[in-house]
Amino acid sequence: MAFRNLVWLFVAAIALHNIEEAIWLPAWSADAGPWHAPVAAVPFGFAVAVLSVAAAATALLARRGGRGSLGAYLVTGYALAMLLNVAFPHLLATIALQSYMPGTATAVLFNLPVTALLVRAAFREGYVERGKFLWAGPLVVASLMLAIPVLFAAGDLLEGLFST
């Protein structure tokens, strides 16, 4: 399948994954120990909603920008982050805790194949260059990781504003 089409499958896979997590992960996180800090439903839901919109924005930028564009590197870096997310924390936490971590099914069934195909197509079709991706991909992964606590804090703030 072509990169231009895979970016939209990527958005759908991320959305499904985030919906699964938004429904079940906050309750699960209360007893997850070192595998996941406890998170409240509203801040977590806000964070995954923003991350889903970010996935769509990167896909749109990649489609409009084409080969070698900032969008191509952003969506491929985001795909790398979600590919890594399949193993850590989902599979590792499920195995270590001997209990299902919410998001594992969608990570394995959707994120793993779609992100692997997307990254492969990005290289094969010339949307990203290996040399640039060696630094751009990890930079996107790190940026997403740094954004998560900020998004949780923003979600906490929003919850506080609307709960009074």
N, C-alpha and C positions, 0 to 999 in steps of 0.2 A: 504494500500500500504506500502511496506517496506521502511525503512529509506534509504537504499542504492539507491533506485529509486527516492525517494522524494527529495534527495539533487539535482538531475538534474532538476526536476520540479521547485525547488526553484530558481535555476540559470535562468531558462527560465522566471519565473514570475518576477524576479528582472530586467532582461533585458527588458522585455516588459514595466514594470513600468518606468524604467529609460528612455526608448525611448519616452514614452508619456511625461514625464517631460521635457526632453531635447528639444522637439519640442515646447511645449506651456508654460512652466513655466517661462522662462526668461521675456517674454512680460507681463505675468500675474503679476509677482513680482513687476513691476513698480508701481502698484496701490494697493498692498496688505497690505500696512500699517504695523502694528506691527506683522502681521502673517508671513511675509517673507521679509527679506531685499532684495532690488533690486539686481538681479544678471545678468551679461552679458551672452550672449549665449555661447561664447567660453569657458570661465572658468567653467560655469556650465556643459557644455557638457563634458569637460575634467574630471571634478569631477565624474560625473555619469558613464563615461566610465571606469575610474579606479575602482570605486565601483563595477561595473559589473564584471570586471576581478577579483576583490578580492572575489566576491561571487563564481565564478568558481574555484578559487584557494582553497577556504575553502572546497568546495564540493569534489574536487580532493583529498585533504588531508584527508578528512573524509572517502572517499571510500578506499583509500590506507591504512590508519591507522587503520580503524576498531573501534571496541568498546573501549571506554575509551581513545581514542587518542586525541591529541591536536586538530586535524582537526575536530573531532566530536564535541568538545566543541566550536570551532570557528564557524562552520557552524550553530550550534544550537543557539549560542549567536547572530549571525548575523540574524537568523530567528526571534529571540526575538525582535531585534531592528526593523525589518521590520513589525512585528506584532504590536508593539507599534506605528510605523509610520502610520499605517492605521488610528488610532484615532487622533494622534497628529503628524503632523498638518492637515492631509487631511480632515477627517470628521469634526473636530472642525472648521477649517477655512472655509470650504464650508458652514457649518451651520451659523457661526457667520457673515460671509460676505454676506450671501444669494447669493453667486456666486460660481460657480464651480471652485475648485482649481485643476489645472492640476495634474494628478496622482491619483485622487480619484477613478476613475473607475477601473483602474488596481489594485489599492490597495485593493479595496473591492472585485472585481471579482477574482483576482488571488492571491495576496499576503496574504490576510486574510485566505482563506482556505488552501493554500499550506503551509504557515508558521505554522499555528495551527496544521495541520497534521504532519508536520516535527518534531515539538517540542514534540508532543504526541508520535510519533514513536520513537524518541530518548530515551525517558524515558521507554517506553513499551519494547523496544528491547534491552535495556541495553547499549546504546551507550554513554549516560551520566548518572551520578549519581546525584540525587537531591541535596545532600549536597554540592557537588562541584559546581553544576550549580548555586546555590544560590549566589555564589560570581563570578564565571566565566562568567555567562550570563550578569550580569550588567557591568562587566569589559569590555566585548566585545562591549556592547551598548555604554558605555562611550568612548571607544577608537574610535569607528566609529564617534561619535558626535564631538570629538576633531579633527578627521582627515578631516572633511568637510571644515572648514575654511582654513586649510593647502592646501587642494586640490584646493580650489578656488584661493588661492594666487599663487599656481604653475600654474594654468590655465591662470591667469592674466599675469604671467611672460612669459609663452610660447606664448601667444597672442602678447605680446609686442615684443618678439624676432622675430616673423615671420611677423609682420605687418610693419616693417621698411625696 
